Amino acid sequence: MRIAVLGAGSWGTTVASLLAGHHDCTVWARDPELAREIYERDANSRYLPGFALPSNLKATADLEKAVHDCDLLVVGVPTHGFRAILADARPYLRPWIPVVSLAKGFERGSLLRMTQLVREELPGHPPAALTGPNLAKEIMAGQAAASVIATEDLAVARALQFVMRRGLFRIYVNHDVIGCELGGAMKNVVAIATGIAQGLGVGDNTRAAVLCRGLAELTRLGVAMGGEAATFAGLAGMGDLIATCMSPLSRNRTLGEQLGAGKTLAEILGATRTVAEGVGTAFTVHELAERYDVEMPVCREVYRVLSGEIPASAAYIGLRIEAGHEREPG
């Protein structure tokens, strides 16, 4: 099978490396120098330093060359560039080819999920989302991991499951695309909250409480938007939330920790090449919570910090005020 992976960041390159084991896989990089390094040196020193890539993994900065004869398109670019890359790839893509999103977030403004963008920009192509607790460097190191392929057509999901699973990287199928995409997107906001807690040194009890109440929040909003509650107790919800909130490899947790330590958002973003999707998602979730009239105190405090309304040091004061209004369960 010929597979094109658009996006040569850490996760896109990791997925391309897994697929190259049994398929003809090409990863597309916007930067020709990065594409050349992947193709000629079997390395991606920018995003995966220290890891050797498969020698048969191809790479190119030519979008037409990457896409024109592929049997499966995997899109791993950040959410802010997702629609544009779909539109750019459209002229070269053969009919009906499934499109798998690796991005976790929403489009700013429209508030659409990535599979919704696939439906708009590439009508007739079955959209799917790959999501779960998938820290790229751990998978590149050969450690066991599990993910979810979500698409409404379970026959397509099972075909993608067969194509994409590799060794210790196990894939489950789920028809609840809404729930899976929302879990993957919103957990990044909660991860920023737990990172702030780490930076402030408020303790593991506090971090555990924020993680747990954050899960309740994303479940409430997810169900209000049409997702299934059970999805948020699985890999796409709780699993991804735990990994992203607790691991020092998590970009969103790290960003929150730096905010808690006193750095400004501009300073943090200016010092990294990688994208912490939780920043944009916090603003989108704030809009969605208002639209669906869902109370989300943890996500609201993250939004207030990122928008400059309050300093990170004040975030947990707001959460203490809200704590008396919460009820368990849900």
Protein Blocks (a to p, Z undefined) as FASTA:
>chain_A
ZZddehjbfklmmmmmmmmmmpccddddfblklmmmmmmnopafklmghiacdfklccdf
bfklmmmmccbdcdfbdfklmmmmmmmmmmmpcghiacddfbdcddehjlpafklmmmmm
mghiacdddedjddfklmmnopacddddddfblmlmmmmmmmmgghjlccdddfblmlmm
mmmmmmmmmmmmmmmmmmnonojklmmmmmmmmmmmmmmmmmmnopafklmmmmklmmmm
mmmmmpmklmklmmmmmmmnopafklmmmmpfbdcfklmmmmmmmmmmmmnopacfklmm
mmmmmnomacfklmmmmmmmmmmmpcceZZ
